[in-house]
Amino acid sequence: MKRILLSVASSALALLSVSVPAFAEGDAALGQRAFQRCSGCHSTADQKKAGPGLGGIVGRPAGSMKGYRYSKALKSSGLVWDEATLDRFLAAPREVVPKTTDDGRVQA
C-alpha cells in the first residue's frame, strides 16, 4: 500500500513540475495589449513617467514610491504587490482599494 501511495505521489509531482511552467508562460500578446492602457503613465522598467516604473514592483508596498501622488486609500491600504494582488487590483482596482481610481489617485 505504501508503495502505491509513493508511486502516485511521485507521478503527481512529476506531472505538476511539467505543467507549472506552461501556466507561468501566459499570453504575451494579450498582456501587451492589456498594458497599452497603462503605458501612458507607466513603463515596465524603472523609467519614470507620470506614474512610477513597474520594474521591481513585486514586494513593493503600494503607494510607496517617492515623488508620486497617491490616493490616501492606496497609501493606507497595507498592500504589498505580489502576483495575486496585482491580478486582483488590475481586474478591479476599486474593489481591492475602495475610494481610488484605476490609476491610484483619489476618486472624485
Buried (B, 14 or more C-beta within 10 A) or exposed (E): EEEEEEEEEEEEEEEEEEEEEEEEEEEEEEEEEEBEEBEEEBBEEEEEEEBBBBEEBEEBEBBBBEEBEBBEBBBEBEBEBEEEBBEBBEEEBEEBBEEBBEBBBEEE
